[in-house]
Amino acid sequence: MQIVEDVNRLLQQVVVDARTQLPQLDLRYTSRLYHLSIPIDIMAADCFHPGKKGQEQLSLEVWKDQPWFM
């Protein structure tokens, strides 16, 4: 979990830096998926990647976290 948290912090900082350097881009960082409990039935056969149903559900969760959605 520490590796995931470290990578998430790094990604968040990359977005902050990019928004500063490239203000014309509308970049966003979200940790929404990190805090979700993801059910096994949306996973692909490898039990690591989401299947088609899972991609749709995860995409919706990320979409909900965007400022234009609220």
PyMOL Python script that loads the backbone (N, CA, C, O; Angstrom):
from pymol import cmd

cmd.read_pdbstr("""\
ATOM      1  N   MET A   1       0.826  -1.189   0.000  1.00  0.00           N
ATOM      2  CA  MET A   1       0.000   0.000   0.000  1.00  0.00           C
ATOM      3  C   MET A   1       0.870   1.253   0.000  1.00  0.00           C
ATOM      4  O   MET A   1       0.493   2.273  -0.577  1.00  0.00           O
ATOM      5  N   GLN A   2       2.021   1.179   0.638  1.00  0.00           N
ATOM      6  CA  GLN A   2       2.890   2.356   0.688  1.00  0.00           C
ATOM      7  C   GLN A   2       3.356   2.746  -0.711  1.00  0.00           C
ATOM      8  O   GLN A   2       3.451   3.932  -1.027  1.00  0.00           O
ATOM      9  N   ILE A   3       3.644   1.755  -1.547  1.00  0.00           N
ATOM     10  CA  ILE A   3       4.065   2.045  -2.924  1.00  0.00           C
ATOM     11  C   ILE A   3       2.946   2.761  -3.674  1.00  0.00           C
ATOM     12  O   ILE A   3       3.197   3.741  -4.375  1.00  0.00           O
ATOM     13  N   VAL A   4       1.723   2.281  -3.533  1.00  0.00           N
ATOM     14  CA  VAL A   4       0.572   2.899  -4.201  1.00  0.00           C
ATOM     15  C   VAL A   4       0.394   4.335  -3.709  1.00  0.00           C
ATOM     16  O   VAL A   4       0.169   5.244  -4.508  1.00  0.00           O
ATOM     17  N   GLU A   5       0.492   4.534  -2.413  1.00  0.00           N
ATOM     18  CA  GLU A   5       0.348   5.885  -1.860  1.00  0.00           C
ATOM     19  C   GLU A   5       1.454   6.809  -2.350  1.00  0.00           C
ATOM     20  O   GLU A   5       1.198   7.973  -2.659  1.00  0.00           O
ATOM     21  N   ASP A   6       2.677   6.303  -2.423  1.00  0.00           N
ATOM     22  CA  ASP A   6       3.801   7.107  -2.915  1.00  0.00           C
ATOM     23  C   ASP A   6       3.603   7.483  -4.383  1.00  0.00           C
ATOM     24  O   ASP A   6       3.829   8.628  -4.774  1.00  0.00           O
ATOM     25  N   VAL A   7       3.188   6.528  -5.177  1.00  0.00           N
ATOM     26  CA  VAL A   7       2.952   6.804  -6.604  1.00  0.00           C
ATOM     27  C   VAL A   7       1.805   7.798  -6.770  1.00  0.00           C
ATOM     28  O   VAL A   7       1.887   8.697  -7.607  1.00  0.00           O
ATOM     29  N   ASN A   8       0.746   7.651  -5.991  1.00  0.00           N
ATOM     30  CA  ASN A   8      -0.368   8.596  -6.069  1.00  0.00           C
ATOM     31  C   ASN A   8       0.077  10.010  -5.713  1.00  0.00           C
ATOM     32  O   ASN A   8      -0.327  10.970  -6.369  1.00  0.00           O
ATOM     33  N   ARG A   9       0.906  10.148  -4.678  1.00  0.00           N
ATOM     34  CA  ARG A   9       1.430  11.473  -4.318  1.00  0.00           C
ATOM     35  C   ARG A   9       2.280  12.043  -5.449  1.00  0.00           C
ATOM     36  O   ARG A   9       2.196  13.232  -5.759  1.00  0.00           O
ATOM     37  N   LEU A  10       3.092  11.198  -6.059  1.00  0.00           N
ATOM     38  CA  LEU A  10       3.923  11.626  -7.176  1.00  0.00           C
ATOM     39  C   LEU A  10       3.050  12.096  -8.347  1.00  0.00           C
ATOM     40  O   LEU A  10       3.295  13.155  -8.924  1.00  0.00           O
ATOM     41  N   LEU A  11       2.042  11.310  -8.686  1.00  0.00           N
ATOM     42  CA  LEU A  11       1.145  11.689  -9.781  1.00  0.00           C
ATOM     43  C   LEU A  11       0.418  12.995  -9.487  1.00  0.00           C
ATOM     44  O   LEU A  11       0.256  13.837 -10.371  1.00  0.00           O
ATOM     45  N   GLN A  12      -0.012  13.155  -8.262  1.00  0.00           N
ATOM     46  CA  GLN A  12      -0.682  14.394  -7.880  1.00  0.00           C
ATOM     47  C   GLN A  12       0.258  15.588  -8.056  1.00  0.00           C
ATOM     48  O   GLN A  12      -0.160  16.636  -8.547  1.00  0.00           O
ATOM     49  N   GLN A  13       1.514  15.437  -7.662  1.00  0.00           N
ATOM     50  CA  GLN A  13       2.475  16.527  -7.813  1.00  0.00           C
ATOM     51  C   GLN A  13       2.782  16.806  -9.279  1.00  0.00           C
ATOM     52  O   GLN A  13       2.949  17.963  -9.665  1.00  0.00           O
ATOM     53  N   VAL A  14       2.856  15.768 -10.091  1.00  0.00           N
ATOM     54  CA  VAL A  14       3.084  15.948 -11.530  1.00  0.00           C
ATOM     55  C   VAL A  14       1.953  16.784 -12.141  1.00  0.00           C
ATOM     56  O   VAL A  14       2.203  17.667 -12.962  1.00  0.00           O
ATOM     57  N   VAL A  15       0.725  16.504 -11.740  1.00  0.00           N
ATOM     58  CA  VAL A  15      -0.417  17.276 -12.250  1.00  0.00           C
ATOM     59  C   VAL A  15      -0.323  18.729 -11.795  1.00  0.00           C
ATOM     60  O   VAL A  15      -0.555  19.641 -12.589  1.00  0.00           O
ATOM     61  N   VAL A  16       0.012  18.953 -10.535  1.00  0.00           N
ATOM     62  CA  VAL A  16       0.164  20.326 -10.023  1.00  0.00           C
ATOM     63  C   VAL A  16       1.237  21.062 -10.821  1.00  0.00           C
ATOM     64  O   VAL A  16       1.023  22.195 -11.254  1.00  0.00           O
ATOM     65  N   ASP A  17       2.380  20.429 -11.016  1.00  0.00           N
ATOM     66  CA  ASP A  17       3.476  21.044 -11.762  1.00  0.00           C
ATOM     67  C   ASP A  17       3.081  21.311 -13.215  1.00  0.00           C
ATOM     68  O   ASP A  17       3.380  22.374 -13.758  1.00  0.00           O
ATOM     69  N   ALA A  18       2.417  20.356 -13.835  1.00  0.00           N
ATOM     70  CA  ALA A  18       2.004  20.515 -15.235  1.00  0.00           C
ATOM     71  C   ALA A  18       0.986  21.647 -15.384  1.00  0.00           C
ATOM     72  O   ALA A  18       1.041  22.411 -16.348  1.00  0.00           O
ATOM     73  N   ARG A  19       0.069  21.753 -14.440  1.00  0.00           N
ATOM     74  CA  ARG A  19      -0.931  22.836 -14.504  1.00  0.00           C
ATOM     75  C   ARG A  19      -0.252  24.194 -14.372  1.00  0.00           C
ATOM     76  O   ARG A  19      -0.698  25.173 -14.970  1.00  0.00           O
ATOM     77  N   THR A  20       0.818  24.256 -13.596  1.00  0.00           N
ATOM     78  CA  THR A  20       1.563  25.502 -13.438  1.00  0.00           C
ATOM     79  C   THR A  20       2.307  25.847 -14.727  1.00  0.00           C
ATOM     80  O   THR A  20       2.296  26.995 -15.171  1.00  0.00           O
ATOM     81  N   GLN A  21       2.944  24.858 -15.313  1.00  0.00           N
ATOM     82  CA  GLN A  21       3.754  25.074 -16.510  1.00  0.00           C
ATOM     83  C   GLN A  21       2.933  25.153 -17.787  1.00  0.00           C
ATOM     84  O   GLN A  21       3.347  25.796 -18.752  1.00  0.00           O
ATOM     85  N   LEU A  22       1.776  24.507 -17.803  1.00  0.00           N
ATOM     86  CA  LEU A  22       0.932  24.452 -19.001  1.00  0.00           C
ATOM     87  C   LEU A  22      -0.503  24.832 -18.635  1.00  0.00           C
ATOM     88  O   LEU A  22      -1.388  23.977 -18.662  1.00  0.00           O
ATOM     89  N   PRO A  23      -0.743  26.084 -18.299  1.00  0.00           N
ATOM     90  CA  PRO A  23      -2.071  26.487 -17.822  1.00  0.00           C
ATOM     91  C   PRO A  23      -3.187  26.321 -18.855  1.00  0.00           C
ATOM     92  O   PRO A  23      -4.365  26.331 -18.499  1.00  0.00           O
ATOM     93  N   GLN A  24      -2.825  26.171 -20.121  1.00  0.00           N
ATOM     94  CA  GLN A  24      -3.851  25.978 -21.144  1.00  0.00           C
ATOM     95  C   GLN A  24      -4.452  24.569 -21.112  1.00  0.00           C
ATOM     96  O   GLN A  24      -5.501  24.323 -21.707  1.00  0.00           O
ATOM     97  N   LEU A  25      -3.783  23.652 -20.418  1.00  0.00           N
ATOM     98  CA  LEU A  25      -4.305  22.292 -20.289  1.00  0.00           C
ATOM     99  C   LEU A  25      -5.159  22.187 -19.025  1.00  0.00           C
ATOM    100  O   LEU A  25      -4.817  22.753 -17.986  1.00  0.00           O
ATOM    101  N   ASP A  26      -6.251  21.472 -19.122  1.00  0.00           N
ATOM    102  CA  ASP A  26      -7.120  21.268 -17.969  1.00  0.00           C
ATOM    103  C   ASP A  26      -6.857  19.871 -17.415  1.00  0.00           C
ATOM    104  O   ASP A  26      -7.613  18.936 -17.675  1.00  0.00           O
ATOM    105  N   LEU A  27      -5.792  19.744 -16.660  1.00  0.00           N
ATOM    106  CA  LEU A  27      -5.403  18.456 -16.095  1.00  0.00           C
ATOM    107  C   LEU A  27      -5.999  18.306 -14.708  1.00  0.00           C
ATOM    108  O   LEU A  27      -6.084  19.269 -13.946  1.00  0.00           O
ATOM    109  N   ARG A  28      -6.408  17.093 -14.390  1.00  0.00           N
ATOM    110  CA  ARG A  28      -7.006  16.804 -13.081  1.00  0.00           C
ATOM    111  C   ARG A  28      -6.381  15.549 -12.498  1.00  0.00           C
ATOM    112  O   ARG A  28      -6.012  14.624 -13.222  1.00  0.00           O
ATOM    113  N   TYR A  29      -6.270  15.535 -11.190  1.00  0.00           N
ATOM    114  CA  TYR A  29      -5.858  14.334 -10.463  1.00  0.00           C
ATOM    115  C   TYR A  29      -7.007  13.955  -9.544  1.00  0.00           C
ATOM    116  O   TYR A  29      -7.624  14.818  -8.920  1.00  0.00           O
ATOM    117  N   THR A  30      -7.288  12.679  -9.465  1.00  0.00           N
ATOM    118  CA  THR A  30      -8.298  12.206  -8.526  1.00  0.00           C
ATOM    119  C   THR A  30      -7.806  10.931  -7.852  1.00  0.00           C
ATOM    120  O   THR A  30      -7.176  10.080  -8.479  1.00  0.00           O
ATOM    121  N   SER A  31      -8.102  10.821  -6.587  1.00  0.00           N
ATOM    122  CA  SER A  31      -7.780   9.589  -5.859  1.00  0.00           C
ATOM    123  C   SER A  31      -9.060   8.809  -5.571  1.00  0.00           C
ATOM    124  O   SER A  31      -9.072   7.923  -4.716  1.00  0.00           O
ATOM    125  N   ARG A  32     -10.121   9.135  -6.274  1.00  0.00           N
ATOM    126  CA  ARG A  32     -11.428   8.516  -6.036  1.00  0.00           C
ATOM    127  C   ARG A  32     -11.372   6.987  -6.097  1.00  0.00           C
ATOM    128  O   ARG A  32     -11.928   6.314  -5.228  1.00  0.00           O
ATOM    129  N   LEU A  33     -10.713   6.441  -7.105  1.00  0.00           N
ATOM    130  CA  LEU A  33     -10.666   4.983  -7.251  1.00  0.00           C
ATOM    131  C   LEU A  33      -9.889   4.325  -6.114  1.00  0.00           C
ATOM    132  O   LEU A  33     -10.177   3.191  -5.732  1.00  0.00           O
ATOM    133  N   TYR A  34      -8.912   5.036  -5.582  1.00  0.00           N
ATOM    134  CA  TYR A  34      -8.117   4.491  -4.481  1.00  0.00           C
ATOM    135  C   TYR A  34      -8.976   4.233  -3.247  1.00  0.00           C
ATOM    136  O   TYR A  34      -8.697   3.325  -2.465  1.00  0.00           O
ATOM    137  N   HIS A  35     -10.001   5.022  -3.085  1.00  0.00           N
ATOM    138  CA  HIS A  35     -10.837   4.925  -1.892  1.00  0.00           C
ATOM    139  C   HIS A  35     -12.093   4.063  -2.093  1.00  0.00           C
ATOM    140  O   HIS A  35     -12.904   3.921  -1.178  1.00  0.00           O
ATOM    141  N   LEU A  36     -12.243   3.502  -3.271  1.00  0.00           N
ATOM    142  CA  LEU A  36     -13.405   2.653  -3.543  1.00  0.00           C
ATOM    143  C   LEU A  36     -13.122   1.200  -3.195  1.00  0.00           C
ATOM    144  O   LEU A  36     -11.986   0.733  -3.279  1.00  0.00           O
ATOM    145  N   SER A  37     -14.154   0.513  -2.812  1.00  0.00           N
ATOM    146  CA  SER A  37     -14.080  -0.932  -2.679  1.00  0.00           C
ATOM    147  C   SER A  37     -14.542  -1.501  -4.016  1.00  0.00           C
ATOM    148  O   SER A  37     -15.694  -1.318  -4.407  1.00  0.00           O
ATOM    149  N   ILE A  38     -13.650  -2.184  -4.712  1.00  0.00           N
ATOM    150  CA  ILE A  38     -13.953  -2.658  -6.061  1.00  0.00           C
ATOM    151  C   ILE A  38     -14.348  -4.136  -5.992  1.00  0.00           C
ATOM    152  O   ILE A  38     -13.544  -4.979  -5.594  1.00  0.00           O
ATOM    153  N   PRO A  39     -15.586  -4.446  -6.381  1.00  0.00           N
ATOM    154  CA  PRO A  39     -16.049  -5.836  -6.302  1.00  0.00           C
ATOM    155  C   PRO A  39     -15.353  -6.736  -7.335  1.00  0.00           C
ATOM    156  O   PRO A  39     -15.036  -6.293  -8.439  1.00  0.00           O
ATOM    157  N   ILE A  40     -15.129  -7.956  -6.977  1.00  0.00           N
ATOM    158  CA  ILE A  40     -14.417  -8.911  -7.831  1.00  0.00           C
ATOM    159  C   ILE A  40     -15.166  -9.194  -9.138  1.00  0.00           C
ATOM    160  O   ILE A  40     -14.543  -9.531 -10.145  1.00  0.00           O
ATOM    161  N   ASP A  41     -16.492  -9.061  -9.129  1.00  0.00           N
ATOM    162  CA  ASP A  41     -17.258  -9.419 -10.333  1.00  0.00           C
ATOM    163  C   ASP A  41     -17.071  -8.437 -11.487  1.00  0.00           C
ATOM    164  O   ASP A  41     -17.551  -8.701 -12.589  1.00  0.00           O
ATOM    165  N   ILE A  42     -16.396  -7.324 -11.269  1.00  0.00           N
ATOM    166  CA  ILE A  42     -16.135  -6.419 -12.397  1.00  0.00           C
ATOM    167  C   ILE A  42     -14.722  -6.612 -12.958  1.00  0.00           C
ATOM    168  O   ILE A  42     -14.308  -5.911 -13.881  1.00  0.00           O
ATOM    169  N   MET A  43     -13.995  -7.569 -12.387  1.00  0.00           N
ATOM    170  CA  MET A  43     -12.624  -7.793 -12.831  1.00  0.00           C
ATOM    171  C   MET A  43     -12.571  -8.765 -14.005  1.00  0.00           C
ATOM    172  O   MET A  43     -13.453  -9.604 -14.185  1.00  0.00           O
ATOM    173  N   ALA A  44     -11.509  -8.627 -14.799  1.00  0.00           N
ATOM    174  CA  ALA A  44     -11.281  -9.530 -15.929  1.00  0.00           C
ATOM    175  C   ALA A  44     -10.784 -10.880 -15.405  1.00  0.00           C
ATOM    176  O   ALA A  44     -10.607 -11.071 -14.202  1.00  0.00           O
ATOM    177  N   ALA A  45     -10.571 -11.789 -16.319  1.00  0.00           N
ATOM    178  CA  ALA A  45     -10.153 -13.148 -15.951  1.00  0.00           C
ATOM    179  C   ALA A  45      -8.825 -13.171 -15.190  1.00  0.00           C
ATOM    180  O   ALA A  45      -8.570 -14.096 -14.420  1.00  0.00           O
ATOM    181  N   ASP A  46      -7.981 -12.160 -15.402  1.00  0.00           N
ATOM    182  CA  ASP A  46      -6.695 -12.147 -14.695  1.00  0.00           C
ATOM    183  C   ASP A  46      -6.820 -11.667 -13.245  1.00  0.00           C
ATOM    184  O   ASP A  46      -5.840 -11.659 -12.499  1.00  0.00           O
ATOM    185  N   CYS A  47      -8.042 -11.265 -12.852  1.00  0.00           N
ATOM    186  CA  CYS A  47      -8.331 -10.789 -11.487  1.00  0.00           C
ATOM    187  C   CYS A  47      -7.511  -9.565 -11.084  1.00  0.00           C
ATOM    188  O   CYS A  47      -7.401  -9.258  -9.897  1.00  0.00           O
ATOM    189  N   PHE A  48      -6.943  -8.875 -12.049  1.00  0.00           N
ATOM    190  CA  PHE A  48      -6.156  -7.670 -11.783  1.00  0.00           C
ATOM    191  C   PHE A  48      -6.733  -6.464 -12.513  1.00  0.00           C
ATOM    192  O   PHE A  48      -6.883  -5.389 -11.932  1.00  0.00           O
ATOM    193  N   HIS A  49      -7.053  -6.650 -13.777  1.00  0.00           N
ATOM    194  CA  HIS A  49      -7.597  -5.568 -14.591  1.00  0.00           C
ATOM    195  C   HIS A  49      -9.117  -5.654 -14.620  1.00  0.00           C
ATOM    196  O   HIS A  49      -9.677  -6.750 -14.586  1.00  0.00           O
ATOM    197  N   PRO A  50      -9.786  -4.511 -14.683  1.00  0.00           N
ATOM    198  CA  PRO A  50     -11.247  -4.556 -14.803  1.00  0.00           C
ATOM    199  C   PRO A  50     -11.652  -5.050 -16.186  1.00  0.00           C
ATOM    200  O   PRO A  50     -10.997  -4.753 -17.186  1.00  0.00           O
ATOM    201  N   GLY A  51     -12.744  -5.812 -16.224  1.00  0.00           N
ATOM    202  CA  GLY A  51     -13.312  -6.240 -17.495  1.00  0.00           C
ATOM    203  C   GLY A  51     -14.107  -5.089 -18.111  1.00  0.00           C
ATOM    204  O   GLY A  51     -14.045  -3.960 -17.624  1.00  0.00           O
ATOM    205  N   LYS A  52     -14.843  -5.369 -19.165  1.00  0.00           N
ATOM    206  CA  LYS A  52     -15.612  -4.317 -19.845  1.00  0.00           C
ATOM    207  C   LYS A  52     -16.615  -3.664 -18.891  1.00  0.00           C
ATOM    208  O   LYS A  52     -16.717  -2.438 -18.841  1.00  0.00           O
ATOM    209  N   LYS A  53     -17.342  -4.465 -18.148  1.00  0.00           N
ATOM    210  CA  LYS A  53     -18.294  -3.936 -17.168  1.00  0.00           C
ATOM    211  C   LYS A  53     -17.563  -3.089 -16.127  1.00  0.00           C
ATOM    212  O   LYS A  53     -18.044  -2.027 -15.733  1.00  0.00           O
ATOM    213  N   GLY A  54     -16.418  -3.557 -15.695  1.00  0.00           N
ATOM    214  CA  GLY A  54     -15.621  -2.834 -14.716  1.00  0.00           C
ATOM    215  C   GLY A  54     -15.095  -1.517 -15.246  1.00  0.00           C
ATOM    216  O   GLY A  54     -15.097  -0.513 -14.533  1.00  0.00           O
ATOM    217  N   GLN A  55     -14.640  -1.511 -16.505  1.00  0.00           N
ATOM    218  CA  GLN A  55     -14.160  -0.266 -17.112  1.00  0.00           C
ATOM    219  C   GLN A  55     -15.270   0.773 -17.132  1.00  0.00           C
ATOM    220  O   GLN A  55     -15.037   1.947 -16.843  1.00  0.00           O
ATOM    221  N   GLU A  56     -16.473   0.340 -17.472  1.00  0.00           N
ATOM    222  CA  GLU A  56     -17.612   1.261 -17.517  1.00  0.00           C
ATOM    223  C   GLU A  56     -17.900   1.824 -16.126  1.00  0.00           C
ATOM    224  O   GLU A  56     -18.125   3.025 -15.976  1.00  0.00           O
ATOM    225  N   GLN A  57     -17.894   0.967 -15.119  1.00  0.00           N
ATOM    226  CA  GLN A  57     -18.191   1.422 -13.760  1.00  0.00           C
ATOM    227  C   GLN A  57     -17.090   2.336 -13.218  1.00  0.00           C
ATOM    228  O   GLN A  57     -17.383   3.350 -12.584  1.00  0.00           O
ATOM    229  N   LEU A  58     -15.832   1.984 -13.463  1.00  0.00           N
ATOM    230  CA  LEU A  58     -14.728   2.811 -12.990  1.00  0.00           C
ATOM    231  C   LEU A  58     -14.687   4.159 -13.718  1.00  0.00           C
ATOM    232  O   LEU A  58     -14.387   5.188 -13.113  1.00  0.00           O
ATOM    233  N   SER A  59     -14.988   4.143 -15.003  1.00  0.00           N
ATOM    234  CA  SER A  59     -15.052   5.399 -15.764  1.00  0.00           C
ATOM    235  C   SER A  59     -16.126   6.317 -15.200  1.00  0.00           C
ATOM    236  O   SER A  59     -15.918   7.526 -15.092  1.00  0.00           O
ATOM    237  N   LEU A  60     -17.255   5.758 -14.845  1.00  0.00           N
ATOM    238  CA  LEU A  60     -18.333   6.552 -14.259  1.00  0.00           C
ATOM    239  C   LEU A  60     -17.896   7.153 -12.922  1.00  0.00           C
ATOM    240  O   LEU A  60     -18.211   8.307 -12.632  1.00  0.00           O
ATOM    241  N   GLU A  61     -17.182   6.390 -12.116  1.00  0.00           N
ATOM    242  CA  GLU A  61     -16.706   6.903 -10.835  1.00  0.00           C
ATOM    243  C   GLU A  61     -15.729   8.067 -11.027  1.00  0.00           C
ATOM    244  O   GLU A  61     -15.805   9.066 -10.312  1.00  0.00           O
ATOM    245  N   VAL A  62     -14.825   7.938 -11.979  1.00  0.00           N
ATOM    246  CA  VAL A  62     -13.881   9.024 -12.251  1.00  0.00           C
ATOM    247  C   VAL A  62     -14.639  10.246 -12.787  1.00  0.00           C
ATOM    248  O   VAL A  62     -14.336  11.381 -12.418  1.00  0.00           O
ATOM    249  N   TRP A  63     -15.614  10.008 -13.649  1.00  0.00           N
ATOM    250  CA  TRP A  63     -16.430  11.091 -14.207  1.00  0.00           C
ATOM    251  C   TRP A  63     -17.146  11.858 -13.097  1.00  0.00           C
ATOM    252  O   TRP A  63     -17.215  13.087 -13.129  1.00  0.00           O
ATOM    253  N   LYS A  64     -17.669  11.140 -12.131  1.00  0.00           N
ATOM    254  CA  LYS A  64     -18.390  11.765 -11.016  1.00  0.00           C
ATOM    255  C   LYS A  64     -17.488  12.699 -10.205  1.00  0.00           C
ATOM    256  O   LYS A  64     -17.979  13.626  -9.562  1.00  0.00           O
ATOM    257  N   ASP A  65     -16.194  12.463 -10.232  1.00  0.00           N
ATOM    258  CA  ASP A  65     -15.258  13.246  -9.441  1.00  0.00           C
ATOM    259  C   ASP A  65     -14.790  14.516 -10.169  1.00  0.00           C
ATOM    260  O   ASP A  65     -13.995  15.285  -9.626  1.00  0.00           O
ATOM    261  N   GLN A  66     -15.276  14.732 -11.378  1.00  0.00           N
ATOM    262  CA  GLN A  66     -14.859  15.914 -12.137  1.00  0.00           C
ATOM    263  C   GLN A  66     -15.694  17.117 -11.740  1.00  0.00           C
ATOM    264  O   GLN A  66     -16.876  16.977 -11.425  1.00  0.00           O
ATOM    265  N   PRO A  67     -15.090  18.301 -11.754  1.00  0.00           N
ATOM    266  CA  PRO A  67     -15.805  19.488 -11.265  1.00  0.00           C
ATOM    267  C   PRO A  67     -17.028  19.853 -12.085  1.00  0.00           C
ATOM    268  O   PRO A  67     -17.960  20.451 -11.547  1.00  0.00           O
ATOM    269  N   TRP A  68     -17.060  19.519 -13.360  1.00  0.00           N
ATOM    270  CA  TRP A  68     -18.217  19.855 -14.181  1.00  0.00           C
ATOM    271  C   TRP A  68     -19.413  18.941 -13.916  1.00  0.00           C
ATOM    272  O   TRP A  68     -20.533  19.257 -14.315  1.00  0.00           O
ATOM    273  N   PHE A  69     -19.183  17.815 -13.248  1.00  0.00           N
ATOM    274  CA  PHE A  69     -20.253  16.873 -12.971  1.00  0.00           C
ATOM    275  C   PHE A  69     -21.117  17.335 -11.805  1.00  0.00           C
ATOM    276  O   PHE A  69     -22.315  17.056 -11.767  1.00  0.00           O
ATOM    277  N   MET A  70     -20.520  18.028 -10.872  1.00  0.00           N
ATOM    278  CA  MET A  70     -21.222  18.421  -9.641  1.00  0.00           C
ATOM    279  C   MET A  70     -22.155  19.509  -9.903  1.00  0.00           C
ATOM    280  O   MET A  70     -22.836  19.973  -8.987  1.00  0.00           O
TER     281      MET A  70
END
""", "prot")
cmd.dss("prot")
cmd.show_as("cartoon", "prot")
cmd.util.cbc("prot")
cmd.orient("prot")
